[in-house]
């Protein structure tokens, strides 16, 4: 099994998923900052065997997140237009071995702008979502899917209010 390198961001993602431990294979590397964050967030770093680690990588074949159960938190990535409320709730946080992360997003009248780190799609559930990247834009309504390329500086806007699902490809 190849060695893995764990950073503080990896530990934060595990803590968001309510993981209480991370089993490390022989040779895995954990940065000092990651060790400090693990200690602060209560994530135990456990030295394991190759067999322990292979069980770590098993995941459920099917999981469900329910919008009705989502408790939204302020979205603080990027620049938010004053007076705009932007909210997010991770439905399925990025796992160390996962290729997707999924978030519920809500945006009141106004805009939020950020640099898109990985390819992502916005699936509009309610309202209207306008995504602008330079001179290109897409105006999505309920049921529409908007694709945004990694590296783009994207403005997410709505004339009134929107709720959408953000799906990010983690590779």
Backbone as a chain_set.jsonl record, in Angstrom:
{"seq": "XXXXXXXXXXXXXXXXXXXXXXXXXXXXXXXXXXXXXXXXXXXXXXXXXXXXXXXXXXXXXXXXXXXXXXXXXXXXXXXXXXXXXXXXXXXXXXXXXXXXXXXXXXXXXXXXXXXXXXXXXXXXXXXXXXXXXXXXXXXXXXXXXXXXXXXXXXXXXXXXXXXXXXXXXXX", "coords": {"N": [[0.845, -1.175, 0.0], [0.631, 2.24, -0.876], [2.354, 4.995, 0.671], [0.722, 7.576, 2.544], [0.093, 11.095, 2.752], [-0.767, 13.29, 5.212], [-2.457, 16.27, 5.921], [-3.245, 19.285, 7.826], [-5.691, 20.178, 6.816], [-6.819, 17.771, 5.929], [-7.31, 16.516, 8.383], [-9.144, 18.304, 9.49], [-11.301, 17.884, 7.718], [-11.936, 15.232, 8.377], [-12.763, 15.629, 11.027], [-15.047, 17.192, 10.578], [-16.66, 15.248, 9.561], [-17.232, 13.932, 11.771], [-15.439, 12.009, 12.613], [-13.562, 10.114, 14.933], [-11.045, 9.119, 14.955], [-8.013, 8.392, 13.141], [-6.576, 5.915, 11.336], [-3.302, 5.097, 10.827], [-1.126, 3.881, 8.358], [1.924, 1.941, 8.272], [4.61, 4.049, 7.574], [3.054, 6.181, 6.664], [2.689, 9.748, 6.507], [2.31, 12.463, 8.666], [1.771, 15.823, 9.0], [3.245, 18.259, 11.251], [1.506, 20.348, 11.88], [-0.917, 19.092, 11.265], [-0.956, 17.134, 13.242], [-1.186, 18.768, 15.501], [-3.698, 19.973, 14.998], [-5.305, 17.697, 15.003], [-5.092, 16.95, 17.688], [-6.294, 19.188, 18.905], [-8.893, 19.022, 17.876], [-9.771, 16.615, 18.744], [-9.275, 14.258, 17.314], [-8.014, 11.141, 17.173], [-4.805, 9.882, 16.376], [-3.878, 6.912, 15.155], [-1.523, 4.384, 15.113], [-1.424, 1.802, 12.854], [-1.754, -1.478, 11.312], [-1.186, -2.821, 7.989], [-3.547, -4.239, 7.426], [-5.395, -3.007, 9.137], [-5.534, -0.509, 7.964], [-6.534, -1.07, 5.408], [-9.146, -1.684, 6.049], [-9.974, 0.808, 6.837], [-10.351, 2.128, 4.461], [-12.678, 1.116, 3.438], [-15.961, 1.87, 2.484], [-19.366, 2.94, 2.794], [-21.633, 1.715, 0.365], [-23.92, 3.016, -0.371], [-25.3, 6.059, 0.632], [-27.307, 8.534, 2.295], [-28.293, 11.933, 2.316], [-30.366, 14.289, 3.788], [-32.128, 17.113, 2.814], [-33.969, 18.335, 4.483], [-32.911, 17.796, 6.954], [-30.694, 19.336, 7.085], [-28.625, 21.67, 8.637], [-27.859, 24.828, 8.151], [-24.781, 26.666, 7.775], [-22.831, 29.688, 8.053], [-21.368, 30.685, 4.961], [-18.134, 31.279, 4.181], [-16.094, 31.365, 2.342], [-14.195, 33.089, -0.029], [-15.33, 36.261, -1.487], [-18.033, 38.023, -0.223], [-20.863, 39.858, -1.14], [-21.702, 42.79, 0.618], [-24.46, 42.605, 2.844], [-25.497, 40.349, 1.747], [-26.576, 37.076, 2.389], [-24.944, 34.126, 2.673], [-24.987, 30.651, 2.782], [-23.982, 27.372, 3.872], [-23.989, 23.798, 3.96], [-22.373, 20.856, 4.561], [-23.148, 17.972, 2.857], [-22.044, 15.524, 2.151], [-18.974, 15.346, 3.174], [-15.682, 15.956, 1.878], [-13.889, 13.075, 1.714], [-10.884, 11.389, 2.609], [-10.424, 9.365, 0.819], [-12.27, 9.734, -1.145], [-13.894, 10.738, -4.199], [-15.68, 12.768, -4.511], [-17.267, 15.671, -3.108], [-20.123, 16.957, -1.495], [-22.326, 19.64, -1.091], [-24.976, 21.479, 0.43], [-26.197, 24.591, -0.586], [-27.115, 27.991, 0.035], [-28.264, 31.138, -0.968], [-28.946, 34.483, -0.445], [-30.489, 37.401, -1.947], [-28.062, 38.886, -3.898], [-24.468, 38.474, -4.133], [-21.722, 36.14, -4.233], [-18.29, 35.625, -4.501], [-15.611, 33.596, -5.646], [-12.53, 31.747, -6.079], [-12.627, 28.865, -7.925], [-11.555, 25.835, -6.87], [-11.559, 23.143, -7.695], [-13.016, 21.163, -10.35], [-16.505, 21.644, -10.542], [-20.066, 21.262, -10.018], [-23.156, 22.979, -9.985], [-26.282, 22.337, -8.857], [-29.36, 23.492, -9.313], [-31.847, 23.833, -6.975], [-33.976, 25.42, -6.035], [-35.315, 28.651, -6.866], [-33.252, 31.094, -8.576], [-30.055, 30.914, -10.062], [-27.186, 32.583, -10.979], [-24.195, 32.179, -12.564], [-21.122, 33.615, -13.101], [-18.181, 33.752, -14.966], [-15.653, 35.586, -15.751], [-16.218, 36.721, -18.972], [-18.107, 34.845, -19.518], [-21.235, 33.304, -18.745], [-23.904, 31.677, -16.924], [-27.356, 31.153, -16.483], [-29.227, 29.668, -14.274], [-32.177, 27.825, -13.423], [-34.629, 26.209, -11.284], [-33.894, 22.807, -11.28], [-31.905, 22.929, -13.193], [-28.446, 22.388, -14.162], [-25.297, 23.681, -13.54], [-22.043, 23.89, -14.756], [-18.762, 24.44, -13.539], [-15.461, 25.246, -14.229], [-12.345, 24.139, -12.838], [-10.125, 26.461, -11.351], [-11.309, 28.735, -12.305], [-12.41, 32.082, -11.658], [-15.233, 32.625, -10.059], [-18.418, 34.178, -9.908], [-21.206, 33.878, -7.941], [-24.509, 34.49, -8.143], [-27.771, 35.796, -7.304], [-31.02, 36.985, -8.145], [-33.001, 37.119, -6.228], [-33.356, 34.812, -4.3], [-31.797, 31.676, -3.748], [-31.43, 28.13, -3.662], [-29.13, 25.583, -3.837], [-27.321, 22.606, -4.845], [-24.006, 21.842, -4.427], [-21.566, 20.115, -6.114], [-18.45, 18.757, -5.93], [-15.561, 17.741, -7.598], [-12.977, 15.832, -6.449], [-10.047, 15.579, -7.349]], "CA": [[0.0, 0.0, 0.0], [1.47, 3.43, -0.923], [2.289, 5.901, 1.817], [-0.148, 8.731, 2.378], [0.543, 12.322, 3.392], [-1.932, 13.913, 5.82], [-2.285, 17.667, 6.314], [-4.24, 19.811, 8.76], [-6.991, 20.199, 6.124], [-7.351, 16.399, 5.959], [-7.82, 16.269, 9.74], [-10.375, 19.101, 9.639], [-12.369, 17.184, 6.993], [-12.339, 14.089, 9.196], [-13.517, 16.13, 12.18], [-16.363, 17.598, 10.082], [-17.423, 14.013, 9.372], [-17.371, 13.404, 13.118], [-14.52, 10.893, 12.829], [-12.815, 10.317, 16.178], [-9.687, 8.609, 14.829], [-7.444, 8.126, 11.822], [-5.618, 4.824, 11.42], [-2.168, 5.349, 9.953], [-0.346, 2.723, 7.922], [3.359, 2.148, 8.408], [5.165, 4.912, 6.533], [2.236, 7.368, 6.42], [3.291, 10.975, 7.027], [1.357, 13.428, 9.214], [2.498, 17.061, 9.287], [3.152, 18.711, 12.642], [0.255, 21.097, 12.0], [-2.014, 18.113, 11.277], [-0.949, 16.525, 14.577], [-1.722, 19.774, 16.424], [-5.133, 20.112, 14.721], [-5.94, 16.459, 15.475], [-5.17, 17.044, 19.148], [-7.268, 20.229, 19.246], [-10.244, 18.62, 17.467], [-10.111, 15.32, 19.336], [-9.127, 13.149, 16.358], [-6.86, 10.335, 17.575], [-3.97, 9.328, 15.312], [-3.583, 5.559, 15.625], [-0.633, 3.605, 14.254], [-2.043, 0.513, 12.593], [-1.117, -2.393, 10.37], [-1.755, -2.735, 6.644], [-4.921, -4.749, 7.485], [-6.219, -1.961, 9.752], [-5.697, 0.579, 7.014], [-7.414, -1.477, 4.315], [-10.525, -1.563, 6.536], [-10.262, 2.247, 6.88], [-10.74, 2.582, 3.141], [-13.999, 0.617, 3.067], [-16.993, 2.88, 2.71], [-20.716, 2.495, 2.457], [-21.945, 1.785, -1.063], [-25.025, 3.958, -0.543], [-25.582, 6.919, 1.781], [-28.298, 9.555, 1.965], [-28.349, 13.181, 3.083], [-31.689, 14.869, 3.602], [-32.148, 18.562, 2.881], [-34.767, 18.715, 5.649], [-32.082, 17.637, 8.145], [-29.501, 20.186, 6.959], [-28.524, 22.886, 9.438], [-26.944, 25.649, 7.371], [-23.764, 27.45, 8.468], [-22.374, 30.766, 7.162], [-20.366, 30.369, 3.946], [-17.162, 32.362, 4.312], [-15.049, 31.268, 1.319], [-14.285, 34.115, -1.065], [-15.865, 37.587, -1.172], [-19.49, 38.074, -0.159], [-21.384, 41.215, -1.252], [-22.328, 43.219, 1.876], [-25.912, 42.452, 2.88], [-25.855, 39.041, 1.187], [-26.411, 35.931, 3.276], [-24.536, 32.901, 1.974], [-24.991, 29.561, 3.748], [-23.543, 26.073, 3.351], [-23.985, 22.626, 4.839], [-21.793, 19.695, 3.904], [-23.977, 16.765, 2.851], [-21.011, 14.499, 2.217], [-17.701, 16.057, 3.155], [-14.605, 15.306, 1.145], [-13.162, 12.067, 2.471], [-9.527, 11.218, 2.111], [-10.421, 8.4, -0.279], [-13.455, 9.974, -1.96], [-13.698, 11.602, -5.361], [-16.702, 13.816, -4.512], [-17.854, 16.251, -1.903], [-21.428, 17.504, -1.84], [-22.787, 20.625, -0.112], [-26.163, 22.282, 0.181], [-25.846, 26.012, -0.569], [-28.232, 28.925, 0.0], [-27.774, 32.492, -1.216], [-29.966, 35.528, -0.527], [-30.254, 38.406, -2.986], [-26.693, 39.381, -3.866], [-23.452, 37.674, -4.809], [-20.519, 35.634, -3.571], [-17.288, 35.345, -5.53], [-14.455, 32.842, -5.159], [-11.789, 30.971, -7.071], [-13.047, 27.466, -7.87], [-10.329, 25.04, -6.754], [-11.71, 21.874, -8.417], [-14.225, 21.138, -11.172], [-17.699, 21.457, -9.732], [-21.365, 21.492, -10.624], [-24.183, 23.54, -9.113], [-27.594, 21.83, -9.248], [-30.3, 24.453, -8.741], [-33.041, 23.206, -6.397], [-35.031, 26.425, -5.964], [-34.901, 30.002, -7.199], [-32.419, 31.315, -9.757], [-28.633, 31.059, -9.799], [-26.405, 33.085, -12.11], [-22.765, 31.998, -12.348], [-20.351, 34.375, -14.08], [-16.728, 33.547, -14.959], [-15.171, 36.503, -16.789], [-17.289, 37.125, -19.89], [-19.052, 33.735, -19.673], [-22.196, 33.191, -17.655], [-25.028, 30.748, -17.058], [-28.492, 31.53, -15.644], [-29.936, 28.427, -14.001], [-33.405, 27.808, -12.623], [-34.892, 24.926, -10.647], [-33.665, 21.626, -12.118], [-30.753, 23.122, -14.079], [-27.116, 22.081, -13.652], [-24.279, 24.595, -14.069], [-20.693, 23.366, -14.584], [-17.734, 25.465, -13.371], [-14.131, 24.648, -14.361], [-11.326, 24.432, -11.833], [-9.271, 27.597, -11.642], [-12.106, 29.905, -12.692], [-12.927, 32.988, -10.638], [-16.676, 32.562, -10.324], [-19.37, 34.941, -9.102], [-22.482, 33.188, -7.773], [-25.453, 35.57, -7.867], [-29.195, 35.519, -7.423], [-31.807, 38.213, -8.058], [-33.85, 37.054, -5.04], [-32.945, 33.776, -3.366], [-31.618, 30.384, -4.394], [-30.878, 27.002, -2.929], [-28.567, 24.657, -4.808], [-26.388, 21.593, -4.37], [-22.682, 21.983, -5.038], [-20.855, 18.844, -6.188], [-17.063, 19.054, -6.267], [-14.717, 16.605, -7.95], [-11.751, 15.938, -5.658], [-8.866, 14.867, -7.859]], "C": [[0.893, 1.241, 0.0], [1.294, 4.275, 0.342], [1.355, 7.056, 1.5], [0.401, 9.887, 3.199], [-0.687, 13.05, 3.911], [-1.597, 15.32, 6.301], [-3.358, 18.062, 7.321], [-5.624, 19.854, 8.113], [-7.623, 18.814, 6.102], [-7.981, 16.099, 7.321], [-9.106, 17.06, 9.968], [-11.545, 18.438, 8.926], [-12.856, 15.972, 7.782], [-13.181, 14.54, 10.387], [-14.915, 16.58, 11.761], [-17.267, 16.383, 9.892], [-17.665, 13.293, 10.694], [-16.534, 12.143, 13.339], [-13.752, 11.156, 14.11], [-11.395, 9.781, 16.1], [-9.302, 8.455, 13.354], [-6.401, 7.04, 12.016], [-4.541, 5.034, 10.368], [-1.45, 4.052, 9.62], [1.127, 2.987, 8.192], [3.862, 3.012, 7.242], [4.317, 6.126, 6.194], [2.886, 8.573, 7.1], [2.171, 11.915, 7.475], [2.157, 14.679, 9.567], [2.327, 17.437, 10.754], [1.858, 19.499, 12.857], [-0.934, 20.157, 12.064], [-2.098, 17.438, 12.645], [-1.557, 17.485, 15.605], [-3.228, 19.925, 16.262], [-5.884, 18.88, 15.215], [-6.119, 16.501, 16.989], [-6.252, 18.042, 19.567], [-8.703, 19.801, 18.952], [-10.66, 17.254, 18.01], [-10.089, 14.161, 18.362], [-7.853, 12.402, 16.743], [-6.126, 9.816, 16.339], [-3.45, 7.989, 15.82], [-2.663, 4.871, 14.631], [-1.242, 2.224, 14.085], [-1.2, -0.342, 11.666], [-1.734, -2.177, 8.992], [-3.214, -3.2, 6.653], [-5.859, -3.712, 8.08], [-6.541, -0.872, 8.741], [-6.604, 0.179, 5.865], [-8.869, -1.421, 4.762], [-10.936, -0.1, 6.63], [-10.831, 2.713, 5.549], [-12.078, 2.019, 2.666], [-15.022, 1.688, 3.38], [-18.336, 2.33, 2.28], [-20.96, 2.672, 0.965], [-23.031, 2.827, -1.33], [-25.201, 4.742, 0.758], [-26.61, 7.949, 1.342], [-28.119, 10.757, 2.884], [-29.702, 13.8, 2.773], [-31.635, 16.379, 3.807], [-32.897, 19.029, 4.127], [-33.954, 18.634, 6.938], [-30.876, 18.576, 8.155], [-29.615, 21.427, 7.826], [-27.446, 23.749, 8.791], [-26.012, 26.458, 8.273], [-23.309, 28.559, 7.527], [-21.278, 30.281, 6.218], [-19.394, 31.538, 3.908], [-16.039, 32.298, 3.288], [-15.246, 32.37, 0.289], [-14.849, 35.422, -0.551], [-17.38, 37.567, -1.256], [-19.919, 39.538, -0.248], [-22.032, 41.6, 0.079], [-23.855, 43.128, 1.79], [-26.399, 41.132, 2.32], [-25.632, 37.967, 2.248], [-26.091, 34.71, 2.431], [-24.363, 31.816, 3.029], [-24.577, 28.269, 3.069], [-23.726, 25.01, 4.419], [-23.426, 21.465, 4.047], [-22.777, 18.536, 4.003], [-23.068, 15.554, 2.975], [-19.686, 15.208, 2.072], [-16.662, 15.251, 2.39], [-13.885, 14.334, 2.076], [-11.797, 11.907, 1.849], [-9.486, 10.295, 0.906], [-11.603, 8.593, -1.231], [-13.13, 10.887, -3.135], [-14.69, 12.751, -5.401], [-16.915, 14.401, -3.129], [-19.12, 16.962, -2.357], [-21.88, 18.425, -0.716], [-24.122, 21.207, -0.55], [-25.721, 23.743, 0.293], [-27.129, 26.84, -0.626], [-27.652, 30.326, -0.121], [-28.96, 33.437, -1.304], [-29.582, 36.49, -1.644], [-28.848, 38.98, -2.842], [-25.746, 38.406, -4.528], [-22.35, 37.237, -3.856], [-19.543, 35.272, -4.678], [-16.133, 34.588, -4.908], [-13.751, 32.172, -6.325], [-12.174, 29.512, -6.87], [-11.783, 26.597, -7.924], [-10.365, 23.751, -7.58], [-12.959, 21.973, -9.288], [-15.427, 20.921, -10.259], [-18.952, 21.729, -10.547], [-22.292, 22.067, -9.557], [-25.532, 23.076, -9.66], [-28.634, 22.707, -8.54], [-31.552, 23.71, -8.264], [-34.225, 24.163, -6.424], [-34.465, 27.778, -6.366], [-34.085, 30.059, -8.476], [-30.975, 31.513, -9.325], [-27.942, 31.501, -11.078], [-24.939, 32.919, -11.746], [-22.035, 32.706, -13.48], [-18.868, 34.111, -13.867], [-16.171, 34.399, -16.089], [-16.33, 36.956, -17.656], [-18.32, 36.019, -20.112], [-19.998, 33.689, -18.48], [-23.258, 32.152, -17.978], [-26.095, 31.169, -16.055], [-29.33, 30.267, -15.45], [-31.16, 28.633, -13.137], [-33.6, 26.398, -12.095], [-34.741, 23.761, -11.633], [-32.465, 21.737, -13.035], [-29.45, 22.772, -13.366], [-26.121, 23.007, -14.337], [-22.906, 24.012, -13.742], [-19.712, 24.534, -14.481], [-16.372, 24.777, -13.377], [-13.21, 25.062, -13.221], [-10.469, 25.602, -12.295], [-10.024, 28.863, -12.011], [-12.41, 30.768, -11.464], [-14.407, 33.139, -10.948], [-17.447, 33.439, -9.356], [-20.682, 34.168, -9.113], [-23.474, 34.258, -7.331], [-26.883, 35.064, -7.946], [-29.962, 36.834, -7.334], [-32.658, 38.253, -6.79], [-33.29, 36.099, -3.997], [-32.768, 32.488, -4.14], [-31.102, 29.36, -3.393], [-30.381, 26.029, -3.987], [-27.644, 23.661, -4.127], [-25.096, 21.775, -5.152], [-21.973, 20.644, -4.955], [-19.448, 19.149, -6.707], [-16.305, 17.764, -6.515], [-13.37, 16.784, -7.268], [-10.621, 15.106, -6.257], [-7.912, 15.823, -8.478]], "O": [[1.831, 1.307, 0.795], [0.243, 4.267, 0.983], [1.213, 7.462, 0.347], [1.081, 9.688, 4.206], [-1.57, 13.395, 3.125], [-0.601, 15.54, 6.99], [-4.259, 17.282, 7.63], [-6.625, 19.595, 8.781], [-8.84, 18.692, 6.241], [-9.054, 15.502, 7.398], [-10.051, 16.549, 10.57], [-12.659, 18.421, 9.45], [-14.059, 15.716, 7.847], [-14.187, 13.913, 10.717], [-15.874, 16.375, 12.506], [-18.485, 16.475, 10.044], [-18.226, 12.198, 10.732], [-16.888, 11.302, 14.166], [-13.332, 12.285, 14.362], [-10.614, 9.948, 17.038], [-10.151, 8.398, 12.465], [-5.447, 7.219, 12.774], [-4.828, 5.135, 9.176], [-1.199, 3.226, 10.497], [1.535, 4.14, 8.328], [3.571, 2.735, 6.079], [4.795, 7.026, 5.504], [3.545, 8.439, 8.131], [1.203, 12.132, 6.746], [3.111, 14.61, 10.342], [1.388, 16.995, 11.415], [1.192, 19.343, 13.88], [-1.865, 20.392, 12.834], [-3.194, 17.198, 13.15], [-2.336, 17.077, 16.466], [-3.959, 19.997, 17.249], [-6.972, 18.998, 15.779], [-7.173, 16.132, 17.507], [-7.034, 17.769, 20.478], [-9.625, 20.165, 19.683], [-11.775, 16.796, 17.761], [-10.805, 13.179, 18.554], [-6.753, 12.948, 16.657], [-6.751, 9.368, 15.378], [-2.685, 7.929, 16.783], [-2.979, 4.782, 13.445], [-1.543, 1.551, 15.071], [-0.087, 0.024, 11.288], [-2.702, -1.429, 8.853], [-4.042, -2.614, 5.956], [-6.982, -3.541, 7.604], [-7.666, -0.378, 8.671], [-7.377, 1.008, 5.385], [-9.747, -1.141, 3.947], [-12.121, 0.212, 6.516], [-11.693, 3.591, 5.51], [-12.564, 2.403, 1.602], [-14.955, 2.337, 4.424], [-18.421, 1.38, 1.502], [-20.539, 3.666, 0.374], [-23.055, 3.446, -2.394], [-25.246, 4.164, 1.844], [-26.765, 8.207, 0.148], [-27.832, 10.614, 4.073], [-30.128, 13.827, 1.618], [-31.16, 16.864, 4.834], [-32.503, 20.011, 4.756], [-34.265, 19.323, 7.909], [-30.121, 18.606, 9.126], [-30.607, 22.153, 7.748], [-26.259, 23.434, 8.875], [-26.385, 26.877, 9.369], [-23.391, 28.392, 6.31], [-20.372, 29.555, 6.627], [-19.794, 32.668, 3.63], [-15.111, 33.104, 3.355], [-16.355, 32.56, -0.211], [-14.855, 35.679, 0.653], [-17.942, 37.135, -2.262], [-19.398, 40.376, 0.488], [-22.826, 40.83, 0.619], [-24.458, 43.524, 0.793], [-27.588, 40.823, 2.405], [-24.605, 37.964, 2.925], [-26.881, 34.312, 1.575], [-23.688, 32.018, 4.038], [-24.783, 28.081, 1.87], [-23.632, 25.28, 5.616], [-23.943, 21.126, 2.982], [-23.194, 18.159, 5.099], [-23.297, 14.672, 3.802], [-19.313, 15.625, 0.975], [-16.758, 14.029, 2.273], [-13.339, 14.735, 3.104], [-11.588, 12.255, 0.687], [-8.605, 10.427, 0.057], [-11.901, 7.71, -2.035], [-12.21, 11.702, -3.071], [-14.559, 13.635, -6.248], [-16.764, 13.72, -2.116], [-19.182, 17.5, -3.463], [-21.832, 18.058, 0.458], [-24.37, 21.405, -1.74], [-24.945, 24.085, 1.186], [-28.108, 26.439, -1.256], [-26.67, 30.661, 0.541], [-29.864, 33.243, -2.116], [-28.493, 36.404, -2.212], [-28.488, 39.499, -1.785], [-26.149, 37.609, -5.376], [-22.087, 37.867, -2.832], [-19.931, 34.675, -5.683], [-15.714, 34.886, -3.79], [-14.306, 32.046, -7.417], [-12.057, 28.984, -5.764], [-11.041, 26.626, -8.906], [-9.339, 23.314, -8.102], [-13.857, 22.767, -9.005], [-15.376, 20.121, -9.325], [-18.906, 22.341, -11.614], [-22.224, 21.694, -8.385], [-25.882, 23.388, -10.798], [-28.765, 22.662, -7.317], [-32.228, 23.045, -9.049], [-35.338, 23.78, -6.785], [-33.267, 28.021, -6.221], [-34.201, 29.196, -9.345], [-30.703, 32.198, -8.339], [-28.091, 30.875, -12.128], [-24.485, 33.455, -10.735], [-22.283, 32.445, -14.657], [-18.356, 34.226, -12.754], [-16.206, 33.994, -17.251], [-17.311, 37.507, -17.155], [-19.304, 36.23, -20.821], [-19.612, 33.996, -17.351], [-23.481, 31.796, -19.136], [-25.781, 31.502, -14.912], [-30.055, 29.85, -16.354], [-31.187, 29.483, -12.247], [-32.828, 25.496, -12.419], [-35.381, 23.738, -12.685], [-32.04, 20.733, -13.607], [-29.355, 22.846, -12.14], [-26.099, 23.109, -15.564], [-22.631, 23.677, -12.59], [-19.81, 25.501, -15.236], [-16.149, 23.833, -12.618], [-13.285, 26.18, -12.711], [-10.133, 25.718, -13.473], [-9.443, 29.948, -12.029], [-12.638, 30.25, -10.371], [-14.786, 33.709, -11.971], [-17.181, 33.453, -8.154], [-21.206, 33.843, -10.178], [-23.308, 34.864, -6.272], [-27.167, 34.041, -8.57], [-29.606, 37.706, -6.541], [-33.001, 39.34, -6.325], [-32.812, 36.521, -2.944], [-33.506, 32.229, -5.09], [-30.431, 29.693, -2.416], [-31.109, 25.688, -4.92], [-27.239, 23.85, -2.98], [-25.099, 21.851, -6.38], [-21.795, 20.095, -3.868], [-19.282, 19.726, -7.782], [-16.397, 16.814, -5.737], [-12.693, 17.788, -7.49], [-10.28, 14.048, -5.73], [-6.858, 15.415, -8.965]]}, "num_chains": 1, "name": "protein.A"}
